[in-house]
Amino acid sequence: METAAFDYELPESAIAQHPLEERDSARLLVDNGIGFAPSNHIVRDLPELLEPGDLLVLNTTRVLPARLALRKETGAAVEVLLLERLDGGSLSDSGSSRWEALVRPGRKLPPGTVVRPVEGEGLEVVIEEDLGDGRRAVTIDVDGPLLDVLEQFGVMPLPPYITEVLAEQERYQTVFSKRPASAAAPTAGLHLTPEVLSRCADRGIERADVELVVGLGTFRPIATDRIEDHVMHGEYFRVSQDTLVACARTKANGGRVVAVGTTAVRALESAAAFGLNEGRTELFIHGDYEFAVVDRLMTNFHLPKSSLIVMIDAFIGPHWRELYAEALRDGYRFLSFGDAMLLTRQR
């Protein structure tokens, strides 16, 4: 498949620059299948759009304040975006830790370059070797627990298409987030509230959790001419045996597994494909991929020519183009802080 087939015109005015005041007031475009017009709802309607016996699966990863604005000894500005820890330590550690990161301007930062915050002490970063795909290894040395230092000096790593300042940092976290680890939010989950989740439970819709640490694999653009030539960067996932049992039980009883976000899809399908409860996944869902677990998907609207659009195509077929066109005509908000869709897999 040609990558160009997954392009579409996305006006800058359609890109949401800030979250809505009420999370669950985001619009929700519900796909009713090929040949049927989609219906317009809001996320607050989700419990009534699902059925008793369905299973809602959430990615509980939490975003690290992983974007660091630093300076070289010369005073030149440097940005370090932490992607994933390489040495397996804890965020409560002090001292040194080793990370995979994106650094700018990479060409002007040879191995051994030391960078520090513009103001304040207690953080030093040493730029190290090239890891490929624009990634670098870095060593971070901190005084005090690492998470405390990152919260002092770091900010939320908002995508580059969001140019406005986020007034409330917690709005780039889901209300059910747990372990800080990710370089980006599982954005479909940003719309959910405790009230929506409680109403789902009251309706007989069960919940299960997974973890996929969002990193370069999720937001790295497709740079190849052919989809099949794109290689996903590995990301850590964890799917408990209890979650797998809940998925199997739901399907056996005629219910549907409803993933909130493409990252939840990748976690569930990776566990099924590899027979593992946790590990690293480079699973690239595209083309005629046979889904083993997920039946329905709540997801935001994604960038043109991204691996996420390609996954949507595998889930519902080229019908996604009609839905995206309808959403653009009707003023839906796109990307991370935008509105959402509820899709049913085409069998």
C-alpha positions as CSV (number, residue, x, y, z in Angstrom):
1,M,0.0,0.0,0.0
2,E,1.2,3.5,-0.8
3,T,1.6,5.8,2.1
4,A,0.1,8.6,0.0
5,A,-3.2,6.7,0.2
6,F,-3.5,7.7,3.9
7,D,-3.1,11.4,3.3
8,Y,-5.9,13.9,3.7
9,E,-6.2,17.7,4.0
10,L,-6.2,18.8,7.6
11,P,-6.8,22.5,8.0
12,E,-4.9,24.2,10.7
13,S,-8.1,25.6,12.1
14,A,-9.4,22.0,12.8
15,I,-6.5,21.3,15.2
16,A,-7.6,21.7,18.8
17,Q,-5.2,23.9,20.7
18,H,-6.6,23.3,24.2
19,P,-8.8,20.8,26.0
20,L,-12.5,21.6,26.6
21,E,-13.5,22.8,30.1
22,E,-15.4,19.6,30.7
23,R,-13.7,16.5,29.6
24,D,-16.8,14.5,28.7
25,S,-18.3,17.3,26.7
26,A,-16.1,16.4,23.7
27,R,-18.1,15.4,20.6
28,L,-18.2,11.7,19.7
29,L,-18.8,10.7,16.1
30,V,-20.4,7.2,16.1
31,D,-19.8,5.0,13.0
32,N,-22.9,3.1,12.0
33,G,-21.2,1.1,9.3
34,I,-20.7,1.3,5.5
35,G,-23.7,2.8,3.8
36,F,-25.1,4.4,6.9
37,A,-24.7,7.9,8.1
38,P,-22.7,8.3,11.3
39,S,-24.5,9.8,14.3
40,N,-23.4,12.7,16.5
41,H,-23.1,12.4,20.2
42,I,-20.9,13.5,23.1
43,V,-18.6,11.4,25.2
44,R,-21.0,11.7,28.1
45,D,-23.3,9.5,26.1
46,L,-20.8,6.6,26.0
47,P,-22.5,4.4,28.6
48,E,-25.7,4.3,26.5
49,L,-23.8,3.6,23.3
50,L,-22.3,0.5,24.8
51,E,-24.2,-2.6,25.9
52,P,-24.3,-4.5,29.3
53,G,-21.7,-7.2,29.1
54,D,-19.3,-5.1,27.1
55,L,-15.7,-4.6,28.4
56,L,-14.1,-1.2,28.4
57,V,-10.2,-1.4,28.3
58,L,-8.2,1.6,29.4
59,N,-4.4,2.4,29.0
60,T,-3.4,3.6,32.5
61,T,0.0,5.0,31.6
62,R,0.8,8.4,33.0
63,V,2.8,11.1,31.2
64,L,6.1,12.2,32.5
65,P,7.0,15.9,32.5
66,A,9.7,14.8,30.1
67,R,10.4,17.9,28.0
68,L,13.5,19.7,29.5
69,A,14.6,23.2,28.4
70,L,18.3,23.2,29.0
71,R,21.5,25.1,28.0
72,K,25.0,24.3,27.0
73,E,27.9,26.0,28.8
74,T,28.0,28.4,25.9
75,G,24.5,29.5,26.7
76,A,23.0,27.9,23.6
77,A,19.5,26.5,24.1
78,V,19.0,22.7,24.0
79,E,15.7,20.7,24.3
80,V,15.8,17.1,25.7
81,L,12.6,15.0,25.4
82,L,12.9,11.8,27.4
83,L,11.4,8.8,25.7
84,E,12.2,5.7,27.8
85,R,14.6,4.7,30.6
86,L,17.3,2.3,29.5
87,D,18.7,1.0,32.8
88,G,15.5,-0.3,34.4
89,G,15.6,1.9,37.5
90,S,12.9,3.6,39.5
91,L,11.6,7.2,39.3
92,S,12.3,7.4,43.1
93,D,16.0,6.9,42.5
94,S,18.5,9.7,42.9
95,G,21.9,9.9,41.2
96,S,22.5,8.8,37.6
97,S,20.1,7.2,35.1
98,R,20.3,6.4,31.4
99,W,17.6,7.3,28.9
100,E,16.6,7.2,25.3
101,A,15.8,10.8,24.2
102,L,15.2,13.2,21.4
103,V,17.5,16.2,21.5
104,R,17.6,19.4,19.6
105,P,19.7,20.6,17.9
106,G,21.1,17.1,17.6
107,R,23.8,18.0,15.1
108,K,25.4,20.5,17.4
109,L,25.5,18.2,20.4
110,P,28.4,15.7,20.1
111,P,28.7,12.9,22.6
112,G,30.0,14.2,25.9
113,T,28.1,17.6,25.7
114,V,26.8,18.6,29.1
115,V,23.6,20.6,29.5
116,R,21.9,22.1,32.5
117,P,18.8,24.1,33.4
118,V,18.7,27.8,32.7
119,E,18.0,28.4,36.4
120,G,18.3,26.2,39.4
121,E,20.5,23.3,40.4
122,G,20.2,19.6,40.9
123,L,20.0,18.4,37.2
124,E,22.7,17.7,34.7
125,V,22.3,15.9,31.4
126,V,25.2,14.4,29.3
127,I,24.4,13.8,25.7
128,E,25.7,10.4,24.5
129,E,25.7,8.2,21.4
130,D,23.3,8.2,18.4
131,L,20.7,5.4,18.7
132,G,19.3,6.0,15.2
133,D,15.9,7.4,14.1
134,G,16.9,10.8,15.6
135,R,17.3,9.2,19.1
136,R,20.2,9.7,21.4
137,A,21.3,8.1,24.7
138,V,21.6,10.6,27.6
139,T,22.7,10.2,31.2
140,I,20.8,12.2,33.7
141,D,22.3,13.1,37.1
142,V,20.0,14.4,39.7
143,D,20.1,15.5,43.4
144,G,17.0,13.9,45.0
145,P,14.3,11.6,43.6
146,L,14.2,11.6,39.8
147,L,10.5,12.2,39.5
148,D,10.7,15.2,41.8
149,V,13.5,16.7,39.7
150,L,11.6,16.2,36.5
151,E,8.5,17.8,38.0
152,Q,10.7,20.8,39.0
153,F,12.4,21.3,35.6
154,G,10.3,19.5,33.1
155,V,7.0,20.2,31.3
156,M,4.4,18.1,29.6
157,P,5.6,17.0,26.2
158,L,2.8,18.4,24.1
159,P,2.9,17.5,20.4
160,P,4.4,20.2,18.2
161,Y,1.1,21.0,16.5
162,I,-0.2,22.4,19.9
163,T,1.3,25.9,20.1
164,E,-0.7,27.3,23.0
165,V,0.4,27.0,26.6
166,L,-1.4,24.4,28.6
167,A,-2.7,26.2,31.7
168,E,-3.4,23.1,33.7
169,Q,-0.8,20.3,33.3
170,E,-3.1,17.6,34.7
171,R,-5.4,18.0,31.6
172,Y,-2.8,16.1,29.6
173,Q,-3.3,13.1,32.0
174,T,-6.2,10.7,32.1
175,V,-8.2,10.6,35.3
176,F,-7.3,6.9,35.7
177,S,-3.5,7.3,35.0
178,K,-1.2,5.4,37.3
179,R,2.5,4.8,36.7
180,P,4.5,7.8,35.2
181,A,6.3,6.5,32.2
182,S,5.0,7.9,28.9
183,A,6.3,10.6,26.6
184,A,2.7,11.3,25.3
185,A,-0.8,10.8,26.6
186,P,-3.2,8.1,25.4
187,T,-5.4,10.9,24.2
188,A,-8.7,9.1,23.7
189,G,-8.8,8.5,27.4
190,L,-8.5,12.2,28.2
191,H,-12.3,12.5,27.5
192,L,-13.3,10.1,30.2
193,T,-14.4,11.2,33.7
194,P,-15.1,9.3,36.9
195,E,-18.8,9.9,36.4
196,V,-18.8,8.4,32.9
197,L,-16.9,5.4,34.1
198,S,-19.2,5.0,37.1
199,R,-22.3,5.1,34.8
200,C,-20.7,2.5,32.6
201,A,-20.2,0.2,35.6
202,D,-23.8,0.8,36.7
203,R,-25.0,-0.3,33.2
204,G,-23.1,-3.6,33.5
205,I,-20.1,-2.6,31.4
206,E,-17.0,-4.0,33.0
207,R,-13.6,-2.3,33.0
208,A,-10.1,-3.8,32.5
209,D,-6.7,-2.0,32.4
210,V,-3.6,-2.4,30.3
211,E,-0.4,-0.4,30.0
212,L,1.4,0.7,26.9
213,V,4.2,3.2,27.5
214,V,3.6,5.8,24.7
215,G,6.9,6.6,23.0
216,L,8.4,7.0,19.6
217,G,6.5,4.0,18.2
218,T,3.2,5.7,18.6
219,F,4.0,9.2,17.3
220,R,6.8,8.6,14.8
221,P,5.6,9.6,11.3
222,I,5.7,7.2,8.4
223,A,8.6,8.2,6.2
224,T,8.5,5.4,3.7
225,D,6.7,5.4,0.4
226,R,5.1,2.1,1.1
227,I,3.3,1.3,4.3
228,E,4.8,-2.2,4.4
229,D,8.3,-0.7,4.7
230,H,7.6,1.3,7.9
231,V,9.2,-0.2,11.0
232,M,7.6,0.5,14.4
233,H,9.8,1.5,17.3
234,G,9.4,-0.8,20.3
235,E,7.3,0.3,23.2
236,Y,6.7,-1.5,26.6
237,F,3.3,-3.1,27.2
238,R,1.7,-4.9,30.1
239,V,-1.5,-6.8,30.0
240,S,-2.4,-8.8,33.1
241,Q,-3.7,-12.3,32.9
242,D,-6.9,-11.0,34.6
243,T,-7.4,-8.6,31.7
244,L,-6.9,-11.4,29.1
245,V,-9.4,-13.6,31.0
246,A,-11.9,-10.7,31.1
247,C,-11.6,-10.2,27.3
248,A,-12.1,-13.9,26.6
249,R,-15.0,-14.1,29.0
250,T,-16.6,-11.0,27.4
251,K,-16.4,-12.4,23.9
252,A,-17.6,-15.9,25.0
253,N,-20.7,-14.3,26.5
254,G,-21.5,-12.3,23.4
255,G,-20.1,-9.0,24.6
256,R,-17.6,-6.7,22.9
257,V,-14.1,-5.6,23.9
258,V,-14.1,-1.8,23.6
259,A,-10.6,-0.3,23.5
260,V,-10.2,3.3,24.5
261,G,-7.4,4.5,22.3
262,T,-5.1,3.0,19.7
263,T,-2.5,2.3,22.4
264,A,-4.9,0.0,24.2
265,V,-5.5,-1.8,20.9
266,R,-1.7,-2.3,20.5
267,A,-1.3,-3.6,24.0
268,L,-4.2,-6.1,23.7
269,E,-3.3,-7.3,20.2
270,S,0.4,-7.6,21.2
271,A,-0.4,-9.8,24.1
272,A,-2.6,-12.0,21.9
273,A,-0.1,-12.1,19.0
274,F,3.0,-12.8,21.1
275,G,1.5,-14.9,23.9
276,L,3.0,-12.5,26.5
277,N,1.7,-10.6,29.4
278,E,4.4,-7.9,29.1
279,G,7.4,-7.0,27.0
280,R,8.2,-4.8,24.1
281,T,6.1,-4.6,21.0
282,E,6.9,-3.4,17.5
283,L,3.5,-4.6,16.3
284,F,2.4,-2.6,13.2
285,I,-1.3,-3.0,12.6
286,H,-2.1,-2.4,8.9
287,G,-3.8,-3.8,5.8
288,D,-5.6,-7.1,6.4
289,Y,-4.4,-7.6,10.0
290,E,-6.7,-10.0,11.8
291,F,-7.7,-8.6,15.1
292,A,-7.8,-11.2,17.8
293,V,-9.3,-9.2,20.7
294,V,-10.7,-5.7,20.0
295,D,-14.3,-5.3,18.6
296,R,-14.9,-1.6,19.1
297,L,-12.6,1.4,19.4
298,M,-13.0,4.9,20.8
299,T,-10.2,7.1,19.3
300,N,-9.4,10.6,18.5
301,F,-8.9,11.9,14.9
302,H,-5.3,11.4,13.8
303,L,-2.6,13.0,11.7
304,P,-2.5,12.3,7.9
305,K,-0.1,9.5,6.9
306,S,0.4,8.3,10.5
307,S,0.6,4.7,11.7
308,L,-2.6,5.5,13.7
309,I,-4.6,6.3,10.5
310,V,-3.3,3.1,9.0
311,M,-4.6,1.2,12.1
312,I,-8.0,2.7,11.7
313,D,-8.0,1.6,8.0
314,A,-7.2,-1.9,9.1
315,F,-10.1,-1.7,11.7
316,I,-12.9,-0.3,9.5
317,G,-11.5,-0.2,6.0
318,P,-11.3,2.8,3.7
319,H,-14.7,3.9,5.1
320,W,-12.5,6.0,7.5
321,R,-12.2,8.6,4.7
322,E,-16.0,9.3,4.7
323,L,-16.0,9.6,8.5
324,Y,-13.1,12.0,8.5
325,A,-14.6,14.1,5.7
326,E,-17.9,14.3,7.6
327,A,-16.1,15.3,10.8
328,L,-14.3,18.1,9.0
329,R,-17.5,19.3,7.4
330,D,-19.3,19.3,10.7
331,G,-16.6,21.2,12.6
332,Y,-15.2,18.4,14.8
333,R,-11.9,19.2,16.6
334,F,-8.9,17.1,15.6
335,L,-5.8,15.5,17.2
336,S,-4.8,15.3,20.8
337,F,-7.2,17.8,22.4
338,G,-9.8,17.2,19.8
339,D,-13.0,15.2,19.6
340,A,-13.4,11.4,19.3
341,M,-15.0,8.6,17.3
342,L,-16.5,5.3,18.2
343,L,-15.8,2.7,15.6
344,T,-17.0,-0.9,15.2
345,R,-14.6,-3.4,13.6
346,Q,-15.6,-4.5,10.1
347,R,-15.4,-8.3,10.0
